């Protein structure tokens, strides 16, 4: 449980690494409350301590707020390019065909989210509208776009992932929440001119950053995790 503040009230600030890990989740509705630049800088500076092979530090971040963030949303939503039709031409996040146990896990979290939102399995338009909220960064005041030099190899992508996780944990220590969003990656052609992303950089993902709107039903989602027995082997 999170610790009470000086007034005896429980805050949403993670006090320990364990609390940051346990309370980090993909938040899909944010309050409009701004996050000041100093806090964003502190989070990114702290996250830059993430490990990387031979200290290469293969991450780049574009911080979008205000009009720039809105331009990203407008460009994608007005393009008419639906997520199910967009081409993942820089890298493939998911397998060409899902298989177990990954298919069941994917379906479970999707059904759980739509159930909380009251969206039926055949309500395709409502599902699309919910997915489109990705591109507004779920109304978070800060949108982060991450890139990596395309000349780097898979090891650097692993390093980049550790950087992303470090941002999400550092955010929790400041009462902030996040949502990592691969959905932005295939729309890189629309995002590049807005952020002046050079051609040698691949758009890895986006991330919403802000304060959780705890009144929204989608934020009550708690995805399940497999028991240790499914992914751990002790060898003695």
Order of alpha helices (4+ residues) and beta strands (2+ residues): alpha-alpha-beta-alpha-alpha-alpha-beta-alpha-beta-alpha-beta-alpha
